[in-house]
């Protein structure tokens, strides 16, 4: 009797935490029905925004520049370095160079400031500017702080290479393409722009030889350059004319893919490069396209934890879809005003225009969702299934929502890759040749392969939506893909989250939704792996270093989000009544209000060792979802 009472008491605590999380999220909804939690990418975008505003000599942005500089400075470590995440002990040379530059360029800090003295010491000890990453060097070259390569390794004319050539621009992922096209133009023009406020970075040079781009001496770069040159040589026309056509093609691409808010694809980086490309093409700061682009970036400004931050993009659609679904799973009825408003918002965000995805998916009609409220042409599979989860019940009751839901479902199914998995943005954009290119983060920015997280999440959506028959071809192919790509230790690698816990959660919940049980060898290995890495406090925690080293690296502290993923996976696999699941749920209840560094630890990534994301909404969404599923599965066992 005592144990039964104790169990009932524990369940009541779980239900109380669910109620707290529900009320918290409901209180954060905006009048238009969306949730606008920050999409926090550290200080990289803040740095680039200062550099951009100073380069354009924007005179009315002093307060913004001052606030951004203050926020950047606040994130410096005692050793002078800036870091990508809490346990990034060695620090980031590239980020530290960029921060040093932005603080000087802001005009609010001098070289003799103690923080900049420490930063300079860290930079020179690390080898100076020449040891910076490729994207840092490009930014410095654009602003006159670093020389461009004498011969840019990617000729302008590659933009014209036809589909018959082994490599063309549409073999590259949409994220890579949107960034590379303006960069290729800028590199070939060797464009740079300095101003009267441009600082001198001469003290960051460590002169061991004269080549500022030693990475371009590699055999891989020489091979790539020769390969592309051969393709360009085969183009028909007078060389000067071909060059002019390629430049015009780049201009047309940027113009046709500019969103209504003025940004290029609603990405900070591609918009930053586009602005410089427009300057290189003869435009001035007052050109409408440039002014609109800058205004679009300013609209990404958010206040987070007292810090002014420029988001890489906004996450309203993603947040709204996830939160609305989590609330419904926690018992909030679809007819509740908050859910109705959320679903009306999501319905209005469904894409109706064709995007670049049509190149590799020519028979499909629009119907997906994008990540941001300003994204109208670049839908992705994860946002689409997230929106469809939220709209599932309304689609069964109202014809209007049913039509929207069916369009989204058909688009999702059409996006399945030949290999059986699902990509993020475009079908079958995974040429292995691109993985070998000597471009920083090539596998992350140049390709869009099937991944365990997207494949698992899509399976989970389909299974919960009633398409759980494992004999259905899309389901059968996806499960087969997951089995094939399981790691030897039982985990799965997650591309868009951190990292093996994320991938394993997605794979396990996906397979469980289509009828795979613990009797299955892959499922059991995945669950056994999750149980084996549980911390003593009952939680789970994984380091961002995992995606840098391509193996599981424990964080040595538990996080709410990763614990929620693990508990949700255990519940989905039929282990809600197990000791690991109970301990995990207890951790979520006990630590739900935790506000230490683990609360801000990145749970998402865009590119390993470069770009990490702290989703401010995750600490509420995933515990709410996991605890709701835990309660549901536990009570079903009674």
CORLIN-V593964 format. One record per run of one state. SS is the DSSP state (hx for helix, st for strand, lp for the rest). FROM is the first residue (numbers start at 1). LEN is the number of residues. If there is no record, write none. Layout:
# CORLIN-V593964
ss->SS from->FROM len->LEN
ss->SS from->FROM len->LEN
This chain:
# CORLIN-V593964
ss->lp from->1 len->1
ss->hx from->2 len->26
ss->lp from->28 len->11
ss->st from->39 len->2
ss->lp from->41 len->3
ss->hx from->44 len->12
ss->lp from->56 len->6
ss->hx from->62 len->13
ss->lp from->75 len->1
ss->st from->76 len->1
ss->lp from->77 len->5
ss->st from->82 len->1
ss->lp from->83 len->9
ss->st from->92 len->1
ss->hx from->93 len->14
ss->lp from->107 len->7
ss->hx from->114 len->12
ss->lp from->126 len->3
ss->hx from->129 len->3
ss->lp from->132 len->2
ss->hx from->134 len->9
ss->lp from->143 len->13
ss->hx from->156 len->5
ss->lp from->161 len->8
ss->hx from->169 len->3
ss->lp from->172 len->2
ss->hx from->174 len->16
ss->lp from->190 len->12
ss->hx from->202 len->3
ss->lp from->205 len->9
ss->hx from->214 len->4
ss->lp from->218 len->1
ss->hx from->219 len->15
ss->lp from->234 len->5
ss->hx from->239 len->18
ss->lp from->257 len->1
ss->st from->258 len->1
ss->lp from->259 len->5
ss->st from->264 len->1
ss->lp from->265 len->3
ss->hx from->268 len->13
ss->lp from->281 len->7
ss->hx from->288 len->11
ss->lp from->299 len->2
ss->st from->301 len->4
ss->lp from->305 len->2
ss->st from->307 len->4
ss->lp from->311 len->5
ss->hx from->316 len->14
ss->lp from->330 len->7
ss->hx from->337 len->12
ss->lp from->349 len->7
ss->hx from->356 len->4
ss->lp from->360 len->9
ss->st from->369 len->1
ss->lp from->370 len->10
ss->st from->380 len->1
ss->hx from->381 len->15
ss->lp from->396 len->3
ss->hx from->399 len->16
ss->lp from->415 len->1
ss->st from->416 len->1
ss->lp from->417 len->5
ss->st from->422 len->1
ss->lp from->423 len->6
ss->st from->429 len->1
ss->lp from->430 len->2
ss->hx from->432 len->4
ss->lp from->436 len->6
ss->hx from->442 len->4
ss->lp from->446 len->2
ss->st from->448 len->1
ss->lp from->449 len->3
ss->hx from->452 len->13
ss->lp from->465 len->8
ss->hx from->473 len->12
ss->lp from->485 len->12
ss->st from->497 len->1
ss->lp from->498 len->2
ss->hx from->500 len->14
ss->lp from->514 len->7
ss->hx from->521 len->12
ss->lp from->533 len->7
ss->st from->540 len->3
ss->lp from->543 len->2
ss->hx from->545 len->5
ss->lp from->550 len->4
ss->st from->554 len->6
ss->hx from->560 len->13
ss->lp from->573 len->6
ss->hx from->579 len->12
ss->lp from->591 len->6
ss->hx from->597 len->4
ss->lp from->601 len->3
ss->st from->604 len->4
ss->lp from->608 len->3
ss->st from->611 len->5
ss->lp from->616 len->2
ss->hx from->618 len->20
ss->lp from->638 len->1
